Amino acid sequence: MSYVTKQQMIDRFGQAEIEALTDRDGTADAIVDAVLDPAIGRADAEINGYLAKVYSLPLATVPDVLTDWAADIARWQLYTDRIPDHVKDRYQAVIARLKDVAAGRMSLGDQTPADSQVSNSDTPQFSGPDRVFTRSSLTGL
């Protein structure tokens, strides 16, 4: 499940910008999904790299803030050169927030923590015979 969809990218940045970024040779006059989809996938992977430290993935629900962050990362991914300062600034701000999430300084709300995946049945159990030598068995020697 992606954090952002094609339609959400269009709603956020406009049809013209997404078309210009994906129709790289200028012949399609439309959004090229073969360019947009990998950028969205890379944005998801980048986000998951930070979230996996603190949350069980996939998330049960996607907070709106992740949709915004994924859109900004995917947009940054679509630029091949001469990235405008405002796009770069938004990308860097998102990465800073993701680092805060990974460090535990920021929460995404009601999500399952990554450490909750481990249950008692998953931890190693040790057993062995009773001790041969104890304090009481060695007294008087």
C-alpha positions as CSV (number, residue, x, y, z in Angstrom):
1,M,0.0,0.0,0.0
2,S,1.4,3.4,-1.0
3,Y,1.3,6.3,1.2
4,V,0.3,8.6,-1.6
5,T,-1.6,8.1,-4.8
6,K,-1.4,9.6,-8.3
7,Q,-4.6,11.6,-7.6
8,Q,-3.2,12.9,-4.3
9,M,-0.1,14.0,-6.2
10,I,-2.2,15.8,-8.7
11,D,-4.4,17.4,-6.0
12,R,-1.3,18.6,-4.1
13,F,0.9,19.9,-7.0
14,G,-1.3,20.2,-10.0
15,Q,-1.8,18.2,-13.2
16,A,0.6,20.4,-15.1
17,E,3.6,20.0,-12.7
18,I,3.2,16.2,-12.4
19,E,2.8,15.9,-16.2
20,A,5.9,18.1,-16.8
21,L,7.9,16.0,-14.3
22,T,6.8,12.6,-15.7
23,D,6.6,13.3,-19.5
24,R,10.3,13.7,-19.8
25,D,10.5,13.6,-23.5
26,G,7.5,15.9,-24.0
27,T,5.6,13.5,-26.3
28,A,2.9,12.0,-24.1
29,D,1.1,15.2,-23.1
30,A,-0.1,13.3,-20.0
31,I,1.2,12.0,-16.7
32,V,3.5,9.0,-17.4
33,D,2.7,6.4,-14.8
34,A,5.9,4.5,-15.6
35,V,7.8,7.5,-14.2
36,L,5.5,8.5,-11.4
37,D,4.9,5.0,-9.9
38,P,8.6,4.3,-9.2
39,A,9.0,7.7,-7.6
40,I,6.1,6.9,-5.3
41,G,7.6,3.5,-4.6
42,R,11.0,5.1,-3.7
43,A,9.2,7.6,-1.4
44,D,7.4,4.7,0.4
45,A,10.7,2.8,0.8
46,E,12.4,5.9,2.2
47,I,9.6,6.5,4.7
48,N,9.6,2.8,5.7
49,G,13.3,2.9,6.3
50,Y,12.7,5.4,9.1
51,L,9.4,4.0,10.4
52,A,10.6,0.4,10.6
53,K,12.7,1.4,13.6
54,V,9.7,2.2,15.7
55,Y,6.5,0.9,14.1
56,S,5.3,-2.5,12.8
57,L,4.9,-2.3,9.0
58,P,2.7,-2.1,7.1
59,L,0.8,0.5,9.2
60,A,-2.8,-0.3,10.0
61,T,-3.9,3.2,9.0
62,V,-1.9,5.8,7.1
63,P,-1.9,9.1,8.9
64,D,-2.5,12.2,6.7
65,V,0.9,13.5,7.6
66,L,2.5,10.5,5.9
67,T,0.6,11.2,2.7
68,D,1.9,14.7,2.7
69,W,5.5,13.6,3.4
70,A,5.3,10.9,0.7
71,A,4.1,13.4,-1.8
72,D,7.0,15.8,-1.0
73,I,9.5,12.9,-1.3
74,A,8.0,11.6,-4.5
75,R,8.0,15.1,-6.0
76,W,11.7,15.5,-5.1
77,Q,12.4,12.1,-6.7
78,L,10.8,13.2,-9.9
79,Y,13.2,16.1,-10.4
80,T,16.2,14.9,-12.3
81,D,18.2,18.1,-12.1
82,R,17.9,21.8,-11.1
83,I,15.7,21.0,-8.2
84,P,13.9,24.2,-7.1
85,D,14.9,25.4,-3.6
86,H,11.3,25.1,-2.3
87,V,11.1,21.5,-3.4
88,K,14.5,20.7,-1.8
89,D,13.6,22.6,1.4
90,R,10.3,20.6,1.7
91,Y,12.2,17.3,1.2
92,Q,14.8,18.2,3.8
93,A,12.1,19.2,6.3
94,V,10.3,15.8,5.7
95,I,13.5,13.9,6.3
96,A,14.1,15.8,9.5
97,R,10.6,14.9,10.7
98,L,11.2,11.2,9.8
99,K,14.4,11.3,11.8
100,D,12.4,12.6,14.7
101,V,10.0,9.7,14.3
102,A,12.8,7.2,14.1
103,A,14.4,8.6,17.2
104,G,11.2,8.6,19.2
105,R,10.9,12.4,19.4
106,M,7.8,12.4,17.3
107,S,4.8,10.0,17.1
108,L,2.5,9.1,14.3
109,G,-0.4,8.5,16.8
110,D,-2.1,5.1,17.3
111,Q,0.3,2.8,15.5
112,T,1.7,-0.5,16.6
113,P,5.2,-0.1,18.0
114,A,7.8,-2.3,16.3
115,D,8.8,-4.0,19.6
116,S,5.2,-5.3,20.1
117,Q,5.9,-7.9,17.5
118,V,7.9,-9.9,19.9
119,S,5.8,-12.1,22.2
120,N,6.8,-14.4,25.0
121,S,6.6,-17.4,22.7
122,D,9.2,-15.8,20.5
123,T,11.8,-15.4,23.2
124,P,14.3,-18.2,23.9
125,Q,13.7,-20.4,26.8
126,F,16.4,-22.3,28.7
127,S,16.2,-25.3,30.9
128,G,18.6,-27.8,32.3
129,P,19.1,-30.3,35.2
130,D,19.3,-29.1,38.8
131,R,22.6,-27.8,40.0
132,V,25.0,-30.4,41.3
133,F,27.0,-28.1,43.6
134,T,25.2,-25.5,45.7
135,R,26.2,-23.6,48.9
136,S,24.4,-26.0,51.1
137,S,26.0,-29.1,49.5
138,L,29.5,-27.7,49.8
139,T,29.3,-26.6,53.5
140,G,31.6,-28.5,55.7
141,L,34.1,-29.5,53.0
